Amino acid sequence: MFDEIMQKFEGSPSQQAVIRLLLERGFSVNDDGRVVSGGIEIPNTGIAREIDVDRRVVDSTSTAILEDEELRRIFQNISSIPSLMDLAPVLDLSVLTVEVNDAERPGIVAEITSRLAERDISIRQTISEDPEFTDDPKLYIVTDDPIPGDLLNELSELAFVRRISIA
């Protein structure tokens, strides 16, 4: 899906940058063509500054989104989810990051979370990046307790795991 969306803007790397930002941040586009997060409008100048494009690029991208029925459905229904990952050090939480060989393989989240549950490790949040919207999707698991080294080794040895890190 991500590739299909980006192809619609293949002639404009600047518009692709706008699309990428909207998807990464979970920003939507309202009926007036304004970029919003929930009901809060995000100024086009702020978006443009963030990705180093002209404000008019944001305007034209929003217009293109509204004119394309498929894009309209996507960008009028996307939303963001608050993440505990950046707060983890402040709240004394741990963040396990799992990178896999094939993100579309079924059972990845179930396998990892089951092994954590077997060790009585409480999970506060799980965020799984969508392989359709991200080139290198990752699984993030925020836990109350640190993850023991032997469990990290056990998880690293799973056939579908490419790399594991802890913060």
Secondary structure per residue as TSV (DSSP state, phi and psi in degrees):
chain	resnum	aa	ss	phi	psi
A	1	M	-	360.0	-43.1
A	2	F	H	-57.9	-45.8
A	3	D	H	-62.4	-39.1
A	4	E	H	-64.2	-41.0
A	5	I	H	-64.4	-46.5
A	6	M	H	-65.1	-33.2
A	7	Q	H	-62.7	-31.3
A	8	K	T	-64.8	-17.3
A	9	F	T	-121.6	24.5
A	10	E	T	-62.3	-22.5
A	11	G	T	-83.0	-3.9
A	12	S	-	-137.8	95.0
A	13	P	H	-57.7	-31.1
A	14	S	H	-67.1	-42.5
A	15	Q	H	-67.9	-35.0
A	16	Q	H	-61.8	-37.4
A	17	A	H	-63.6	-39.4
A	18	V	H	-63.3	-47.5
A	19	I	H	-58.9	-46.0
A	20	R	H	-59.1	-44.3
A	21	L	H	-63.0	-44.9
A	22	L	H	-59.2	-43.6
A	23	L	H	-68.5	-44.3
A	24	E	H	-62.8	-37.6
A	25	R	H	-93.7	-8.8
A	26	G	T	71.8	29.7
A	27	F	-	-82.2	143.6
A	28	S	E	-113.5	173.6
A	29	V	E	-121.0	123.3
A	30	N	-	-83.1	178.2
A	31	D	T	-61.2	-22.5
A	32	D	T	-87.7	0.9
A	33	G	S	80.4	17.1
A	34	R	-	-95.7	140.1
A	35	V	E	-78.6	129.7
A	36	V	E	-135.8	156.9
A	37	S	E	-122.4	105.4
A	38	G	T	64.7	-124.0
A	39	G	T	-100.3	6.4
A	40	I	E	-96.5	123.6
A	41	E	E	-77.3	134.9
A	42	I	-	-101.5	117.7
A	43	P	-	-59.7	135.7
A	44	N	H	-59.2	-31.8
A	45	T	H	-64.9	-36.5
A	46	G	H	-67.3	-41.4
A	47	I	H	-64.3	-46.6
A	48	A	H	-59.6	-43.2
A	49	R	H	-63.2	-40.8
A	50	E	H	-59.8	-39.6
A	51	I	H	-109.7	8.4
A	52	D	T	59.0	53.0
A	53	V	-	-129.2	168.9
A	54	D	-	-74.3	146.2
A	55	R	H	-55.0	-34.2
A	56	R	H	-64.7	-25.7
A	57	V	H	-66.2	-39.8
A	58	V	H	-64.4	-44.0
A	59	D	H	-58.4	-49.5
A	60	S	H	-67.7	-32.6
A	61	T	H	-67.9	-44.0
A	62	S	H	-60.3	-41.9
A	63	T	H	-62.5	-45.5
A	64	A	H	-61.7	-37.5
A	65	I	H	-61.9	-47.0
A	66	L	H	-67.6	-27.8
A	67	E	H	-81.3	-15.4
A	68	D	S	-106.4	115.6
A	69	E	H	-57.9	-41.8
A	70	E	H	-65.0	-46.3
A	71	L	H	-65.3	-38.8
A	72	R	H	-57.8	-46.7
A	73	R	H	-61.7	-40.5
A	74	I	H	-68.0	-53.2
A	75	F	H	-81.1	-7.9
A	76	Q	T	-95.0	-5.6
A	77	N	T	-120.7	-2.0
A	78	I	-	-76.3	150.2
A	79	S	-	-148.8	161.3
A	80	S	-	-98.9	157.3
A	81	I	-	-122.0	129.9
A	82	P	-	-63.6	138.0
A	83	S	-	-111.2	138.6
A	84	L	S	-87.6	-4.9
A	85	M	T	-59.3	-46.6
A	86	D	T	-72.9	-23.6
A	87	L	T	-85.6	-12.0
A	88	A	H	-51.1	-48.1
A	89	P	H	-63.2	-35.4
A	90	V	H	-70.3	-37.4
A	91	L	H	-93.2	6.1
A	92	D	T	59.9	44.9
A	93	L	-	-108.8	163.7
A	94	S	E	-110.3	149.0
A	95	V	E	-123.8	118.2
A	96	L	E	-97.1	126.2
A	97	T	E	-112.6	126.1
A	98	V	E	-118.2	123.7
A	99	E	E	-107.9	135.0
A	100	V	E	-120.9	164.4
A	101	N	S	-75.3	-38.9
A	102	D	-	-136.8	98.8
A	103	A	T	-67.4	-15.2
A	104	E	T	-91.7	1.7
A	105	R	-	-68.4	130.2
A	106	P	T	-70.8	147.6
A	107	G	T	91.9	2.6
A	108	I	H	-61.9	-53.0
A	109	V	H	-62.5	-43.4
A	110	A	H	-60.9	-44.0
A	111	E	H	-64.6	-47.1
A	112	I	H	-66.7	-48.9
A	113	T	H	-67.5	-32.2
A	114	S	H	-63.3	-42.3
A	115	R	H	-67.0	-34.5
A	116	L	H	-66.9	-44.0
A	117	A	H	-62.9	-37.8
A	118	E	H	-60.4	-25.7
A	119	R	T	-97.1	10.4
A	120	D	T	59.4	35.6
A	121	I	-	-95.3	118.1
A	122	S	-	-77.9	131.2
A	123	I	E	-98.9	125.7
A	124	R	E	-89.7	-34.7
A	125	Q	E	-159.7	144.4
A	126	T	E	-127.6	128.0
A	127	I	E	-125.7	121.7
A	128	S	E	-116.6	115.2
A	129	E	-	-70.8	141.5
A	130	D	-	-80.1	123.7
A	131	P	T	-63.0	-16.3
A	132	E	T	-76.9	-23.7
A	133	F	T	-112.7	-5.5
A	134	T	-	-135.0	135.7
A	135	D	S	-68.1	-36.2
A	136	D	S	-129.0	74.2
A	137	P	-	-66.2	146.8
A	138	K	E	-129.3	158.2
A	139	L	E	-108.3	125.9
A	140	Y	E	-115.2	130.7
A	141	I	E	-127.0	119.7
A	142	V	E	-96.9	125.0
A	143	T	E	-121.5	155.7
A	144	D	S	-69.5	-39.3
A	145	D	S	-109.6	154.1
A	146	P	-	-62.4	151.5
A	147	I	-	-94.2	124.0
A	148	P	-	-63.5	150.0
A	149	G	H	-57.3	-39.1
A	150	D	H	-66.7	-32.4
A	151	L	H	-71.6	-38.2
A	152	L	H	-60.1	-42.5
A	153	N	H	-62.8	-43.7
A	154	E	H	-59.9	-45.1
A	155	L	H	-66.4	-38.3
A	156	S	H	-63.0	-28.2
A	157	E	T	-82.9	-7.6
A	158	L	S	-62.9	138.6
A	159	A	T	-57.8	-33.0
A	160	F	T	-87.0	-7.3
A	161	V	E	-86.0	127.1
A	162	R	E	-92.4	-41.6
A	163	R	E	-159.4	148.0
A	164	I	E	-130.3	139.6
A	165	S	E	-138.3	160.2
A	166	I	E	-132.8	141.0
A	167	A	-	-132.8	360.0
